[in-house]
């Protein structure tokens, strides 16, 4: 199992070892990256430290072909040319150790300080795009993000960390972990973050008005992971609170600030066993819940609007992996999920009389989903593999979908690997989407993908990966009928490791996304993405520098006239880390947006008409971690 692998130290790992790194395919049984149907991207714990990543969004933003953007409230993830603004339900599934991490109401995974997992607990993050994603359940139209967490042995004692940065941001974290001789292994992490917010200037009735302390934010996180023999338990909890500056007309009443809170929790119990030498069993039970609450001042009124949503879910799965037949690795299993306690409540409160008036209360039916799946890795010849399989889902309101996939993997030479894959993937409407489009909730969104990957090993620990892909998304879910989308693109990535522990990764993505019939461009879909990551040891490796440069091309702002674009921008981030200056202490200092570049993200139209939100200029973060 991948959970037993040590943390990847990218400063010392050879490139051959990196190619043989185990990722987690749809069977949840570890497999080599070189055997994946698509071009897997991996960010390790060492990368997270070297480049100063503090959120899942920053990690994903560094990966080939992915695009992260935010509207001061939540972060959103785009990939392969699809970056729809304001859509909570992403087309890229996010898993934590194989557990589906999105909530049952909005289908949203959370990428900032609202994320349920502290990045210090991440061993690595895997991105499996397109051709290998159909086996991960509904919604993985454009790929899968799988987060592999650390184990108790990786801490082997304790950690205490303090951090401070721009906007008076502060963090505290403590972790305890140990692997005992009797086979028990346990990890416990608790962390707290808060920031005093920023200063925003708004045009209110023609007058520039400045407000301080906007976008205040805090969270509390707890993470537990334990295992004994064949049984493992994993649980996480998040409380997140944020003052939202997205609606400037709200902040004029400081007595009632705009405040959103999120509470998120999951627990997963797993059982893994080798039934026979050629048959593995993996089974799990899980439950989760998400609560959202918003406290807003109503426009032009002294009154308050409060609204909240609740969702809970539980499920189980059982899967088998068999190697009992020559040249075949068979994976097959079943999964069940029940989304329940689904409700939305909207209330108007008259402040003068402190009287509550329920506007709208909605209770939704339970949504049950049953899934069956089977996959086969068939070794046709020593150099040629055929991977094929399908997943069938059936559920609430006559929902049903069959998602097949097939891939051919050919070792064309000692240093050349070719992968050709095709699949059809489906996504059902979330609860929030179905409330608006109940007539079409049973019709799933559908994506057909074709991808060709060429992986070429070069001399001296270097590799170049090229992907050519085509996506066709039909039956798009929305408040009204939406046109089909076709994306054609190419991604190229070069990676090299030197013996002195220097490493570099560069990528370029071209993605041309258009409406199928009109050929019109999509909103917030950059044609060009380019990324550079360079990690270099300094002063006899006592100090390490991590340089990151990201370029994002121009993005269409809206579909009204299709003439206005958000400009392209290039961001430079610089991080210094040390593990040796002070005994048992890790020190890091990061400068984000080093060149203080003015840039922004495209968002869905807000009530004040904004489509483009400026983001932070130059910021810094300093952190010390003591190990005991």
GISULDA-V444289 format. One record per residue. N is the residue number from 1. RES is the residue in three letters. SS is DSSP state (alpha for helix, beta for strand, coil for the rest). PSI is psi as a letter, one per 30 degrees, with the letter a starting at -180 (* if undefined). NEAR is the number of other ideal C-beta (glycine too) atoms within 8 Angstrom. Layout:
# GISULDA-V444289
[[N/RES/SS/PSI/NEAR] [N/RES/SS/PSI/NEAR]]
This chain:
# GISULDA-V444289
[[1/UNK/coil/k/6] [2/UNK/alpha/f/9] [3/UNK/alpha/f/9] [4/UNK/alpha/g/5] [5/UNK/coil/k/9] [6/UNK/coil/l/5] [7/UNK/coil/k/11] [8/UNK/coil/k/14] [9/UNK/coil/j/8] [10/UNK/coil/f/13] [11/UNK/coil/f/11] [12/UNK/coil/f/5] [13/UNK/coil/k/10] [14/UNK/coil/l/7] [15/UNK/alpha/e/13] [16/UNK/alpha/e/7] [17/UNK/alpha/e/8] [18/UNK/alpha/e/13] [19/UNK/alpha/f/11] [20/UNK/coil/g/9] [21/UNK/coil/k/10] [22/UNK/beta/k/10] [23/UNK/beta/l/15] [24/UNK/beta/j/12] [25/UNK/coil/a/12] [26/UNK/coil/f/12] [27/UNK/coil/f/12] [28/UNK/coil/g/8] [29/UNK/coil/k/12] [30/UNK/beta/k/8] [31/UNK/beta/l/11] [32/UNK/beta/k/10] [33/UNK/alpha/e/13] [34/UNK/alpha/f/8] [35/UNK/alpha/f/8] [36/UNK/coil/l/14] [37/UNK/coil/f/10] [38/UNK/coil/a/17] [39/UNK/coil/j/13] [40/UNK/coil/k/11] [41/UNK/beta/k/10] [42/UNK/beta/k/13] [43/UNK/beta/k/11] [44/UNK/beta/l/12] [45/UNK/alpha/e/11] [46/UNK/alpha/e/11] [47/UNK/alpha/e/13] [48/UNK/alpha/e/12] [49/UNK/alpha/e/10] [50/UNK/alpha/e/13] [51/UNK/coil/g/13] [52/UNK/coil/h/13] [53/UNK/coil/k/11] [54/UNK/coil/g/6] [55/UNK/coil/l/12] [56/UNK/alpha/e/13] [57/UNK/alpha/e/13] [58/UNK/alpha/e/10] [59/UNK/alpha/e/14] [60/UNK/alpha/e/14] [61/UNK/alpha/f/10] [62/UNK/coil/f/13] [63/UNK/coil/k/11] [64/UNK/coil/k/11] [65/UNK/coil/f/13] [66/UNK/beta/l/12] [67/UNK/beta/j/12] [68/UNK/beta/k/13] [69/UNK/beta/l/13] [70/UNK/beta/l/14] [71/UNK/coil/h/14] [72/UNK/coil/f/8] [73/UNK/coil/e/8] [74/UNK/coil/l/11] [75/UNK/beta/l/12] [76/UNK/beta/l/15] [77/UNK/beta/k/14] [78/UNK/beta/l/13] [79/UNK/beta/l/14] [80/UNK/coil/h/14] [81/UNK/coil/f/14] [82/UNK/beta/j/15] [83/UNK/coil/h/15] [84/UNK/coil/k/9] [85/UNK/coil/k/12] [86/UNK/coil/g/8] [87/UNK/coil/j/7] [88/UNK/coil/e/11] [89/UNK/coil/j/14] [90/UNK/coil/l/14] [91/UNK/coil/g/12] [92/UNK/beta/j/13] [93/UNK/beta/k/15] [94/UNK/beta/k/12] [95/UNK/beta/k/13] [96/UNK/beta/j/14] [97/UNK/coil/h/11] [98/UNK/coil/f/8] [99/UNK/beta/k/11] [100/UNK/beta/j/8] [101/UNK/coil/f/10] [102/UNK/coil/l/12] [103/UNK/coil/l/10] [104/UNK/coil/f/13] [105/UNK/coil/e/14] [106/UNK/coil/f/11] [107/UNK/coil/g/13] [108/UNK/coil/k/10] [109/UNK/coil/l/11] [110/UNK/coil/k/12] [111/UNK/coil/f/15] [112/UNK/coil/b/11] [113/UNK/coil/f/8] [114/UNK/coil/f/13] [115/UNK/coil/k/12] [116/UNK/coil/f/12] [117/UNK/coil/k/13] [118/UNK/coil/k/9] [119/UNK/alpha/f/11] [120/UNK/alpha/f/10] [121/UNK/alpha/g/11] [122/UNK/beta/k/14] [123/UNK/beta/e/12] [124/UNK/beta/l/11] [125/UNK/beta/k/14] [126/UNK/beta/k/14] [127/UNK/beta/j/14] [128/UNK/beta/j/14] [129/UNK/beta/l/17] [130/UNK/alpha/c/14] [131/UNK/alpha/f/16] [132/UNK/alpha/g/17] [133/UNK/coil/f/17] [134/UNK/alpha/f/15] [135/UNK/alpha/g/13] [136/UNK/alpha/g/11] [137/UNK/coil/l/11] [138/UNK/coil/k/10] [139/UNK/coil/f/12] [140/UNK/coil/h/15] [141/UNK/coil/e/13] [142/UNK/coil/f/13] [143/UNK/beta/a/14] [144/UNK/beta/k/14] [145/UNK/beta/k/14] [146/UNK/beta/k/13] [147/UNK/beta/k/14] [148/UNK/beta/k/12] [149/UNK/beta/l/13] [150/UNK/coil/l/12] [151/UNK/coil/l/14] [152/UNK/alpha/e/13] [153/UNK/alpha/f/10] [154/UNK/alpha/f/11] [155/UNK/alpha/e/13] [156/UNK/coil/h/8] [157/UNK/beta/b/9] [158/UNK/beta/l/10] [159/UNK/beta/k/13] [160/UNK/beta/k/9] [161/UNK/beta/k/13] [162/UNK/beta/k/10] [163/UNK/beta/l/12] [164/UNK/beta/k/9] [165/UNK/beta/a/9] [166/UNK/alpha/l/8] [167/UNK/alpha/g/9] [168/UNK/alpha/h/6] [169/UNK/beta/k/13] [170/UNK/beta/k/10] [171/UNK/beta/k/12] [172/UNK/beta/k/9] [173/UNK/beta/k/14] [174/UNK/beta/k/11] [175/UNK/beta/k/13] [176/UNK/beta/k/11] [177/UNK/beta/k/16] [178/UNK/beta/k/11] [179/UNK/beta/k/9] [180/UNK/coil/l/7] [181/UNK/coil/f/3] [182/UNK/coil/g/4] [183/UNK/coil/f/7] [184/UNK/beta/k/9] [185/UNK/beta/k/13] [186/UNK/beta/k/12] [187/UNK/beta/k/17] [188/UNK/beta/k/10] [189/UNK/beta/k/15] [190/UNK/beta/k/11] [191/UNK/beta/l/12] [192/UNK/beta/k/11] [193/UNK/beta/k/11] [194/UNK/beta/l/10] [195/UNK/beta/k/12] [196/UNK/coil/f/8] [197/UNK/coil/a/11] [198/UNK/beta/l/9] [199/UNK/beta/k/8] [200/UNK/beta/k/10] [201/UNK/beta/k/7] [202/UNK/beta/k/9] [203/UNK/beta/j/7] [204/UNK/beta/j/9] [205/UNK/coil/h/3] [206/UNK/coil/g/4] [207/UNK/beta/k/6] [208/UNK/beta/j/6] [209/UNK/beta/k/8] [210/UNK/beta/k/7] [211/UNK/beta/k/12] [212/UNK/beta/l/7] [213/UNK/beta/g/9] [214/UNK/beta/l/12] [215/UNK/coil/g/12] [216/UNK/coil/k/11] [217/UNK/beta/k/13] [218/UNK/beta/l/10] [219/UNK/beta/l/13] [220/UNK/beta/k/10] [221/UNK/beta/k/14] [222/UNK/beta/k/9] [223/UNK/beta/k/15] [224/UNK/beta/k/12] [225/UNK/beta/k/14] [226/UNK/beta/k/12] [227/UNK/beta/k/12] [228/UNK/beta/j/8] [229/UNK/coil/c/5] [230/UNK/coil/g/5] [231/UNK/beta/k/9] [232/UNK/beta/k/12] [233/UNK/beta/k/12] [234/UNK/beta/k/14] [235/UNK/beta/k/11] [236/UNK/beta/k/14] [237/UNK/beta/k/11] [238/UNK/beta/k/14] [239/UNK/beta/k/9] [240/UNK/beta/k/13] [241/UNK/beta/k/11] [242/UNK/beta/k/12] [243/UNK/beta/k/13] [244/UNK/coil/k/12] [245/UNK/coil/g/13] [246/UNK/coil/f/9] [247/UNK/coil/j/12] [248/UNK/alpha/f/11] [249/UNK/alpha/f/10] [250/UNK/alpha/e/11] [251/UNK/coil/f/13] [252/UNK/coil/f/7] [253/UNK/coil/j/8] [254/UNK/coil/f/6] [255/UNK/coil/f/3] [256/UNK/coil/i/8] [257/UNK/coil/l/7] [258/UNK/coil/k/14] [259/UNK/beta/k/10] [260/UNK/beta/k/12] [261/UNK/beta/k/12] [262/UNK/beta/k/13] [263/UNK/beta/k/10] [264/UNK/beta/k/16] [265/UNK/beta/k/12] [266/UNK/beta/l/14] [267/UNK/beta/k/10] [268/UNK/beta/k/12] [269/UNK/beta/k/10] [270/UNK/beta/l/11] [271/UNK/beta/k/11] [272/UNK/beta/k/10] [273/UNK/beta/k/7] [274/UNK/beta/j/7] [275/UNK/beta/e/7] [276/UNK/beta/l/6] [277/UNK/coil/f/4] [278/UNK/coil/g/6] [279/UNK/beta/k/12] [280/UNK/beta/k/11] [281/UNK/beta/k/12] [282/UNK/beta/k/14] [283/UNK/beta/l/11] [284/UNK/beta/l/12] [285/UNK/beta/k/9] [286/UNK/beta/l/12] [287/UNK/beta/l/10] [288/UNK/beta/l/13] [289/UNK/beta/l/13] [290/UNK/beta/k/13] [291/UNK/beta/k/11] [292/UNK/beta/k/11] [293/UNK/beta/k/9] [294/UNK/beta/k/12] [295/UNK/beta/j/10] [296/UNK/beta/k/11] [297/UNK/beta/k/13] [298/UNK/coil/k/9] [299/UNK/coil/k/7] [300/UNK/coil/g/4] [301/UNK/coil/l/6] [302/UNK/coil/g/6] [303/UNK/coil/l/10] [304/UNK/beta/k/11] [305/UNK/beta/k/13] [306/UNK/beta/k/11] [307/UNK/beta/k/11] [308/UNK/beta/l/10] [309/UNK/beta/k/12] [310/UNK/beta/k/12] [311/UNK/beta/k/13] [312/UNK/beta/l/12] [313/UNK/beta/l/12] [314/UNK/beta/l/11] [315/UNK/beta/a/11] [316/UNK/beta/l/10] [317/UNK/beta/l/10] [318/UNK/beta/k/10] [319/UNK/beta/l/14] [320/UNK/beta/k/13] [321/UNK/beta/k/12] [322/UNK/beta/k/13] [323/UNK/coil/g/9] [324/UNK/coil/f/6] [325/UNK/coil/k/7] [326/UNK/coil/k/3] [327/UNK/coil/g/6] [328/UNK/beta/k/11] [329/UNK/beta/j/8] [330/UNK/beta/k/12] [331/UNK/beta/k/17] [332/UNK/beta/l/9] [333/UNK/beta/a/12] [334/UNK/beta/l/10] [335/UNK/beta/k/13] [336/UNK/beta/k/11] [337/UNK/beta/k/10] [338/UNK/beta/j/11] [339/UNK/beta/k/12] [340/UNK/beta/l/9] [341/UNK/beta/h/7] [342/UNK/beta/j/15] [343/UNK/beta/l/10] [344/UNK/beta/k/13] [345/UNK/beta/k/11] [346/UNK/beta/k/11] [347/UNK/beta/k/11] [348/UNK/beta/k/12] [349/UNK/beta/j/12] [350/UNK/beta/j/9] [351/UNK/coil/f/9] [352/UNK/coil/e/5] [353/UNK/coil/f/5] [354/UNK/coil/h/6] [355/UNK/beta/k/6] [356/UNK/beta/k/6] [357/UNK/beta/j/8] [358/UNK/beta/k/9] [359/UNK/beta/e/7] [360/UNK/beta/k/7] [361/UNK/beta/k/8] [362/UNK/beta/k/8] [363/UNK/beta/k/5] [364/UNK/beta/l/10] [365/UNK/coil/l/5] [366/UNK/coil/k/8] [367/UNK/beta/j/13] [368/UNK/beta/k/10] [369/UNK/beta/k/15] [370/UNK/beta/k/10] [371/UNK/beta/k/13] [372/UNK/beta/k/8] [373/UNK/beta/l/15] [374/UNK/beta/k/10] [375/UNK/beta/l/14] [376/UNK/beta/k/12] [377/UNK/beta/j/10] [378/UNK/beta/j/10] [379/UNK/beta/j/9] [380/UNK/beta/e/7] [381/UNK/beta/l/5] [382/UNK/coil/f/5] [383/UNK/coil/g/6] [384/UNK/beta/k/11] [385/UNK/beta/k/11] [386/UNK/beta/j/12] [387/UNK/beta/k/15] [388/UNK/beta/l/10] [389/UNK/beta/a/14] [390/UNK/beta/l/10] [391/UNK/beta/k/13] [392/UNK/beta/k/11] [393/UNK/beta/k/16] [394/UNK/beta/k/8] [395/UNK/beta/a/11] [396/UNK/alpha/k/8] [397/UNK/alpha/h/7] [398/UNK/alpha/g/4] [399/UNK/beta/k/13] [400/UNK/beta/k/8] [401/UNK/beta/k/11] [402/UNK/beta/k/9] [403/UNK/beta/j/13] [404/UNK/beta/l/10] [405/UNK/beta/l/18] [406/UNK/beta/k/10] [407/UNK/beta/k/15] [408/UNK/beta/k/11] [409/UNK/beta/k/13] [410/UNK/beta/k/10] [411/UNK/beta/j/9] [412/UNK/beta/f/7] [413/UNK/beta/l/5] [414/UNK/coil/e/3] [415/UNK/coil/g/6] [416/UNK/beta/k/11] [417/UNK/beta/k/12] [418/UNK/beta/k/11] [419/UNK/beta/k/18] [420/UNK/beta/k/9] [421/UNK/beta/l/18] [422/UNK/beta/k/11] [423/UNK/beta/l/14] [424/UNK/beta/k/12] [425/UNK/beta/l/12] [426/UNK/beta/l/13] [427/UNK/beta/k/15] [428/UNK/coil/l/14] [429/UNK/coil/k/11] [430/UNK/coil/l/12] [431/UNK/alpha/e/13] [432/UNK/alpha/e/13] [433/UNK/alpha/e/13] [434/UNK/alpha/f/12] [435/UNK/alpha/e/10] [436/UNK/alpha/f/7] [437/UNK/coil/h/12] [438/UNK/alpha/f/7] [439/UNK/alpha/f/4] [440/UNK/alpha/g/8] [441/UNK/coil/f/12] [442/UNK/coil/f/7] [443/UNK/coil/j/5] [444/UNK/coil/k/12] [445/UNK/beta/k/13] [446/UNK/beta/k/12] [447/UNK/beta/k/15] [448/UNK/beta/k/10] [449/UNK/beta/k/15] [450/UNK/beta/k/9] [451/UNK/beta/k/16] [452/UNK/beta/k/10] [453/UNK/beta/k/15] [454/UNK/beta/j/11] [455/UNK/beta/k/13] [456/UNK/beta/j/11] [457/UNK/beta/k/9] [458/UNK/beta/l/9] [459/UNK/coil/l/3] [460/UNK/coil/h/6] [461/UNK/coil/h/9] [462/UNK/beta/l/12] [463/UNK/beta/k/12] [464/UNK/beta/k/11] [465/UNK/beta/k/13] [466/UNK/beta/k/11] [467/UNK/beta/k/14] [468/UNK/beta/k/8] [469/UNK/beta/l/16] [470/UNK/beta/k/11] [471/UNK/beta/k/16] [472/UNK/beta/j/11] [473/UNK/beta/k/14] [474/UNK/beta/l/9] [475/UNK/coil/h/7] [476/UNK/coil/k/10] [477/UNK/coil/k/11] [478/UNK/coil/l/8] [479/UNK/coil/f/4] [480/UNK/coil/l/4] [481/UNK/coil/k/4] [482/UNK/coil/k/6] [483/UNK/coil/l/9] [484/UNK/coil/l/10] [485/UNK/beta/k/14] [486/UNK/beta/k/12] [487/UNK/beta/k/15] [488/UNK/beta/k/7] [489/UNK/beta/l/14] [490/UNK/beta/k/9] [491/UNK/beta/k/15] [492/UNK/beta/k/10] [493/UNK/beta/k/14] [494/UNK/beta/k/11] [495/UNK/beta/k/13] [496/UNK/beta/k/12] [497/UNK/beta/k/13] [498/UNK/coil/l/9] [499/UNK/coil/f/4] [500/UNK/coil/g/5] [501/UNK/coil/g/11] [502/UNK/coil/k/10] [503/UNK/beta/l/12] [504/UNK/beta/k/11] [505/UNK/beta/k/10] [506/UNK/beta/k/11] [507/UNK/beta/l/13] [508/UNK/beta/k/11] [509/UNK/beta/k/12] [510/UNK/beta/k/9] [511/UNK/beta/j/14] [512/UNK/beta/j/9] [513/UNK/beta/k/12] [514/UNK/beta/l/12] [515/UNK/beta/k/11] [516/UNK/coil/e/9] [517/UNK/coil/e/6] [518/UNK/coil/f/7] [519/UNK/coil/g/5] [520/UNK/coil/k/8] [521/UNK/beta/l/8] [522/UNK/coil/l/14] [523/UNK/beta/k/12] [524/UNK/coil/h/14] [525/UNK/coil/j/14] [526/UNK/coil/k/13] [527/UNK/coil/f/9] [528/UNK/beta/k/11] [529/UNK/beta/k/14] [530/UNK/beta/k/10] [531/UNK/beta/k/14] [532/UNK/beta/k/11] [533/UNK/beta/k/13] [534/UNK/beta/k/10] [535/UNK/beta/k/16] [536/UNK/beta/k/8] [537/UNK/beta/k/10] [538/UNK/beta/l/8] [539/UNK/coil/h/5] [540/UNK/coil/h/4] [541/UNK/coil/g/9] [542/UNK/coil/f/9] [543/UNK/beta/k/11] [544/UNK/beta/k/13] [545/UNK/beta/k/10] [546/UNK/beta/j/14] [547/UNK/beta/k/13] [548/UNK/beta/k/14] [549/UNK/beta/k/10] [550/UNK/beta/k/13] [551/UNK/beta/k/11] [552/UNK/beta/k/10] [553/UNK/coil/l/9] [554/UNK/coil/l/9] [555/UNK/beta/k/13] [556/UNK/beta/k/15] [557/UNK/coil/e/11] [558/UNK/coil/l/10] [559/UNK/coil/g/6] [560/UNK/coil/e/4] [561/UNK/coil/f/5] [562/UNK/coil/h/8] [563/UNK/coil/f/4] [564/UNK/coil/k/6] [565/UNK/beta/k/8] [566/UNK/beta/k/11] [567/UNK/coil/l/6] [568/UNK/coil/l/9] [569/UNK/beta/l/8] [570/UNK/beta/k/9] [571/UNK/beta/k/11] [572/UNK/beta/k/11] [573/UNK/beta/k/15] [574/UNK/beta/k/11] [575/UNK/beta/k/15] [576/UNK/beta/k/11] [577/UNK/beta/k/13] [578/UNK/beta/k/12] [579/UNK/coil/g/5] [580/UNK/coil/f/5] [581/UNK/coil/e/7] [582/UNK/coil/k/6] [583/UNK/coil/k/3] [584/UNK/coil/g/6] [585/UNK/beta/k/10] [586/UNK/beta/k/10] [587/UNK/beta/k/11] [588/UNK/beta/k/13] [589/UNK/beta/k/10] [590/UNK/beta/k/12] [591/UNK/beta/j/11] [592/UNK/beta/k/12] [593/UNK/coil/h/13] [594/UNK/coil/e/9] [595/UNK/coil/g/8] [596/UNK/coil/h/7] [597/UNK/coil/k/10] [598/UNK/coil/k/6] [599/UNK/coil/l/8] [600/UNK/beta/l/9] [601/UNK/beta/k/10] [602/UNK/beta/k/14] [603/UNK/coil/l/13] [604/UNK/coil/l/7] [605/UNK/coil/k/7] [606/UNK/coil/l/11] [607/UNK/coil/f/6] [608/UNK/coil/g/7] [609/UNK/coil/f/6] [610/UNK/coil/k/8] [611/UNK/coil/f/10] [612/UNK/beta/j/10] [613/UNK/beta/j/11] [614/UNK/beta/k/6] [615/UNK/coil/l/7] [616/UNK/coil/k/7] [617/UNK/coil/b/7] [618/UNK/coil/k/10] [619/UNK/beta/l/11] [620/UNK/beta/l/10] [621/UNK/beta/k/15] [622/UNK/beta/k/10] [623/UNK/beta/k/12] [624/UNK/beta/k/10] [625/UNK/beta/k/10] [626/UNK/beta/k/9] [627/UNK/beta/k/9] [628/UNK/coil/*/7]]
